[in-house]
């Protein structure tokens, strides 16, 4: 797995301590884990026709009522989802809905026709704790 070699191990979704910083045009997701941040463009742009493959892909988002929808493509083929490697055809659609003050519902649909027979969905509730600080996570000599 990539994380065993100090590389990003999971291509999307909140993990560890995560902070969301939002402007009208951009959502920046700050994470303790490498690479440390993720950009979600909220300005109406589309994905590039030929995105440069990267660990976290290219993300665009929009609001559907009180739900933030984030669509991501352009992943490289070096990441993993749990115990499964992914291909550059991975397409992820995430939905974030603040269900109450301290909880957010998270749903992600993972579609990678080179790895999975059909798309699969992951759902969970996230604790919202804006007072928490993001800690520095450093990987040295291939050890966390």
N, C-alpha and C positions, 0 to 999 in steps of 0.2 A: 504494500500500500504506500502511496506517496507520502503520507504523513510520517511514516517510519523513517523517511529520508529528509525530513524537514521541508517537505513541499506541501502546498495546499492539498488537503486530502478530500475535500467535499466541495463540489462546484457551486453550491448555492444554499440558500436558507440560513436562518439565524442559528448559530451555535455558540456555545460559551456566552460570555457577556457581549451584548451587542447594543449599540446606540444608533438611533435614527436621527439624522439631522436633515430637515426638509426646508427647501425654499420653494417658491412656486414652479421653478423650472427643473429642479434637481433634488433627488433624495440621495444622501450619502449615508451608507451603512458602515459604521465603524465597528471593527471586530478585534478581539484579542488575538485571534489566529492569523497566520500569514495568509494573504498579503496585507491584511489590516484594514482594508476598505473596499467598498463596492459602490459603483455609481449606478443610479437608476434615473434615466432621463425622463422628465415629466413635461417636457416642452412640446410634445406632439410629434417629435421626429420619429422616423421609422428606423428599423435596423438597416445597417449598410448592406448592400447587395452581396458583397463578399467580405464579411467581417474577418478581421485578423484574429485567428483562434487564440483564446487566452484561458486562464484558469477559471475566471468567473464569468466569461462570456460578455455579451453586449446586452444590456437591460434597458427596456423602455417600460414606462408605467402610465397608468391612467386610473381615474376614480370611477367606480360604478356605485353610486350612492355613497354609503359609508365604508365601502370596501376598496382597498388599494389593490389593483391587479398589476402584477409585474411579469412581463414576458421576456424570456432570455434565450438567446441563440449565440452561436459563435464560440462555443467551448473548444478547448483543445482536447486531444484524445489521451491526456495524461492523468486526468482526474478519476475519481472513483465515487460511486454512490454506494455507501455501506460496503459490501464486499464485491461489488461489480464494477469493473472498469467501464468507462463511457467512451463514446466515439464523438467525432466532430459533428454528428447529426443530432446530438442531444438538444432537445427543446424543452424548456421548463416554464410552466405557468404557475405563478404563486398568487395567493389571495390572502390579504391581511385584513382582518375585521376586528376592531376594538369592541369586544362584547360587553365589557364593563370597565370601570376605572383601572383595575389592576390586572385585567386579562385581555389577551388578544388571540383570536382564533387564526390559525395558520393552516393553509391547505396548499399543497404543491402537487402538480401533475407532471410526471417525468415521462417523456416520450423519446425513446432512442431506438429506432427500428433496426439498428445494427446490433443491439445488445438485448433488447427485450421483445418478446412476441407481441406485446400490446402495452399501451401506456399504463402506468400505475400511479396511484394516489397515496399521498402521505398526509395525515392530519394530526394536529396536536394543538394544545393550548399553551400559550406563552405567558409567562409572568411579566408584567410591565412594572419595572422598578427604576423610574427615572433618576432616583437619588444614588443609585449604584455607580461606581466608577469602573471604567475599563482598565484592567491591569495589563502591564506589559508582559507579553509572552515571547520568550527568546529561545531559539533552537540553536544549540552549539554542538559542534562535532556530531551532527545527526542524532542528537538526543534532546528531548524537550525538558 
